[in-house]
Amino acid sequence: MARFTFTRLQYASGDWDVDQRMPANLLHSLVEYTTIDVDPRERVVALGSQGVFDARFAYLAGHRLVEFTGSERANLERFVRRGGFVFADDCNHDLDGLFARSFEAEMAAIFGPEALVRLPKTHDLYRAFFDFPDGPPTTGLELNGWGDDLVHEYLKGIILDGRLAVLYSNKDYGCEWDYDFRNKRFLAVDNTRFGVNIVTYAMTA
C-alpha cells in the first residue's frame, strides 16, 4: 500500500483552512490502529495546481462559498477520475447553508445533476476497518442546536466505475475531530475511528 499523506485542498473561494488540529488527530489514529505507512505532516495543495495529482486522498472543507475556478474544477474532475479520493465536509453541518448549496452545485456542474447519491448503510465504507452497522456515526455538533439541528442519517457520494470517489458529509466530522489527540483518553469511545474507515477505504478501494 502506498504511503498515506493527509492532503488538504486549498481553493480560491471560501475558508478552506479549518479544523487545524484534526489532521494530526486522525494521523495519530491511523498509527495507533492500522499498519498504514503514514506521513506525519499535513500537506496543503492548491486545487488549481498540478500538485493535486501527487495525492491519493484529499480533504476539502469550509463554511462559506465554494466557487471553483476553471482550473480547480478541471483538476478536481481529473483527480477523481484518475483514482483519487476526495472527502468533502460541510463545517456548517446543515443541508441548506452556503457551503452545502454551493458545493453541491459544483458537483452537479462537474459530474452531472444526479451524480451525488445517498450511500446505503451497507456500503463498504462502513466496514472498511471498524464496523459501523448503523451507517455514519452521529457528531455532537449535530445535536447542539447549531446548523439545521438535524441528525443526518446518511452521507452522500459520487460513484465512478463502482468506486466511491467523492465522499460528502453534512455532519461536520472535521470539527468533531478537531482536538489535541492526547485528549482521546477522556472519551469512552474514540470518535476518530470513522476517520480510520474513510482513509482505509480511500487507500484500498
Secondary structure, 3 states (H helix, E strand, C coil): CCCECCEEEECCCCCCCCCCCHHHHHHHHHHHHCCCCECCCCEEEECCCHHHHHCCEEEEEECCCCCCCHHHHHHHHHHHHCCCEEEEEECCCCCCCHHHHHHHHHHHHHHCCCCEEECCCCCHHHHCCCCCCCCCCCCHHHHCCCCCCCCCCCCEEEEECCEEEEEEECCCHHHHCCCCHHHHHHCCCCCCHHHHHHHHHHHHC
